[in-house]
Amino acid sequence: MKRNADFFIPNYGNIKCLPIREKTESYVGGEKEEMELRRNESIVLENIAAYLFRGMEGVGGRLTITSERLYFQPHSLNIQTQPLELNLKDMAAVEKRNTLFVIPNGMKIKMHNGQEHKFVVWKRAEIIGMIQDTKMKQKMTVIIKTR
């Protein structure tokens, strides 16, 4: 995927960020998949390799973090290929977790409705920090807009 601009965020090391665009495109199993952005939504980070645990299956795919949500697009080779969309405002907590009790590469997202979503990601601390920072910016925007 061609990127227009790469730059560094001091707190996140070498994570590459993208300019604001209207949609993100990824190639999954040879077919072009698109995630449409909502009005006033921007991409914070995309194309993050991840596994999502759905029952007994570890579903491989890509994560996209936007200013409003976290979007997981599974690879077409998985049994479960439906995408997962989590609104940031519905997230109660984003935590570190260990895979197989000892491997420090897991991330757990707890929702306000009690659901939990478990992911395996590389550089989880940076990704968790980015999600939390984006949630904080979203709250600040809501506070500013309501005054």
Backbone torsions as a table, in degrees:
resi	resn	phi	psi	omega
1	MET	NA	129.8	-178.8
2	LYS	-81.1	134.4	179.0
3	ARG	-111.9	140.8	-178.7
4	ASN	-80.3	-36.6	-176.6
5	ALA	-149.6	138.5	174.8
6	ASP	-122.3	136.5	175.3
7	PHE	-152.9	168.3	-174.8
8	PHE	-105.4	144.7	171.9
9	ILE	-105.5	124.0	-172.5
10	PRO	-52.5	-41.9	-175.9
11	ASN	-77.4	-12.4	-173.1
12	TYR	-117.4	12.6	175.6
13	GLY	64.1	-125.9	-172.3
14	ASN	-95.7	22.6	176.8
15	ILE	-72.8	129.1	-177.8
16	LYS	-89.9	136.4	178.9
17	CYS	-112.7	156.8	-175.2
18	LEU	-115.5	154.3	174.0
19	PRO	-68.7	161.7	179.5
20	ILE	-65.5	132.3	178.4
21	ARG	-136.5	168.7	-178.5
22	GLU	-84.5	-26.3	176.8
23	LYS	-154.9	158.8	177.1
24	THR	-109.8	142.7	-179.7
25	GLU	-122.7	138.2	173.3
26	SER	-139.5	150.6	179.1
27	TYR	-100.1	116.8	-176.8
28	VAL	-123.2	116.5	177.5
29	GLY	59.4	31.1	178.0
30	GLY	85.0	-10.1	179.4
31	GLU	-107.5	145.9	-178.6
32	LYS	-84.8	121.6	178.0
33	GLU	-110.2	140.4	179.4
34	GLU	-127.5	139.7	173.1
35	MET	-108.7	114.5	179.6
36	GLU	-76.3	133.0	176.7
37	LEU	-84.6	147.8	176.7
38	ARG	-78.9	170.1	177.2
39	ARG	-61.6	134.1	179.8
40	ASN	65.6	14.3	178.1
41	GLU	-95.9	142.8	178.5
42	SER	-133.1	156.4	179.1
43	ILE	-83.4	128.9	176.6
44	VAL	-92.7	-47.9	-179.5
45	LEU	-155.2	138.2	-178.9
46	GLU	-137.7	169.1	175.7
47	ASN	64.6	40.4	178.1
48	ILE	-89.1	119.3	177.6
49	ALA	-66.1	133.2	-176.9
50	ALA	-156.3	158.6	169.0
51	TYR	-118.6	138.0	175.9
52	LEU	-114.5	126.8	178.0
53	PHE	-81.5	118.6	174.8
54	ARG	-124.4	96.6	-175.7
55	GLY	65.3	-127.8	-178.9
56	MET	-84.5	-11.9	-176.4
57	GLU	-95.0	133.8	168.8
58	GLY	-92.9	104.4	-173.4
59	VAL	-87.0	116.9	178.7
60	GLY	-82.5	144.9	179.3
61	GLY	-179.6	-157.4	-177.8
62	ARG	-128.8	139.0	176.7
63	LEU	-100.3	145.1	170.3
64	THR	-128.1	129.2	174.8
65	ILE	-104.8	124.6	176.0
66	THR	-114.6	179.9	179.1
67	SER	-68.5	-12.3	-178.0
68	GLU	-124.8	-18.2	-173.0
69	ARG	-157.3	168.4	171.7
70	LEU	-113.3	127.6	-174.4
71	TYR	-122.9	124.7	177.9
72	PHE	-111.0	122.4	178.0
73	GLN	-111.5	108.6	179.0
74	PRO	-68.3	154.5	171.7
75	HIS	-68.7	152.7	-177.9
76	SER	-71.4	-13.1	-179.7
77	LEU	-81.1	-7.7	178.4
78	ASN	-75.8	159.5	173.1
79	ILE	-70.7	-44.6	179.2
80	GLN	-98.5	108.4	-173.5
81	THR	-111.2	6.8	-179.9
82	GLN	-76.6	137.6	179.0
83	PRO	-69.6	161.5	176.5
84	LEU	-121.9	131.2	179.9
85	GLU	-124.5	121.5	179.9
86	LEU	-120.2	119.6	177.0
87	ASN	-73.9	135.4	-179.2
88	LEU	-60.3	-36.4	-178.0
89	LYS	-68.3	-19.1	178.7
90	ASP	-90.3	-4.4	-179.4
91	MET	-83.7	127.1	177.2
92	ALA	-87.6	-37.3	-178.1
93	ALA	-157.8	150.7	172.6
94	VAL	-126.9	119.8	-171.4
95	GLU	-129.3	157.5	170.7
96	LYS	-77.8	149.1	173.0
97	ARG	-149.0	160.0	177.9
98	ASN	-101.8	135.7	174.7
99	THR	-83.5	136.8	-177.3
100	LEU	54.6	31.3	176.6
101	PHE	70.2	-13.2	-175.2
102	VAL	-130.8	-19.0	-175.3
103	ILE	-89.9	115.1	-174.2
104	PRO	-82.0	66.1	-179.1
105	ASN	-134.6	15.6	-176.5
106	GLY	-102.3	156.0	177.4
107	MET	-138.1	130.7	178.8
108	LYS	-117.2	130.7	178.0
109	ILE	-111.9	119.3	177.3
110	LYS	-99.7	131.2	-179.4
111	MET	-97.7	159.6	178.7
112	HIS	-62.6	-26.9	-179.5
113	ASN	-84.0	3.9	176.9
114	GLY	98.1	-12.7	178.3
115	GLN	-68.3	150.2	174.6
116	GLU	-127.4	141.0	177.9
117	HIS	-125.9	125.1	-177.0
118	LYS	-110.0	128.9	-178.7
119	PHE	-122.6	156.2	167.0
120	VAL	-114.4	124.2	-178.9
121	VAL	-140.9	156.8	174.0
122	TRP	-92.9	143.0	-176.5
123	LYS	60.1	51.0	-175.0
124	ARG	-61.7	-36.1	-178.4
125	ALA	-60.9	-41.8	179.7
126	GLU	-67.7	-40.4	-179.5
127	ILE	-68.6	-43.1	177.0
128	ILE	-61.6	-43.5	178.3
129	GLY	-61.3	-39.7	179.7
130	MET	-66.7	-41.0	177.6
131	ILE	-62.9	-46.1	-178.9
132	GLN	-64.8	-40.9	177.2
133	ASP	-63.7	-39.8	179.7
134	THR	-66.7	-40.1	175.9
135	LYS	-61.3	-41.1	-179.7
136	MET	-65.5	-42.5	177.9
137	LYS	-64.1	-36.3	178.4
138	GLN	-64.5	-41.6	178.3
139	LYS	-65.7	-39.7	178.8
140	MET	-63.9	-39.6	178.8
141	THR	-63.6	-41.0	179.0
142	VAL	-65.0	-42.6	179.5
143	ILE	-62.7	-44.3	-179.6
144	ILE	-65.0	-41.6	-177.5
145	LYS	-69.4	-28.9	-176.4
146	THR	-83.5	-13.2	-179.1
147	ARG	-80.9	NA	NA
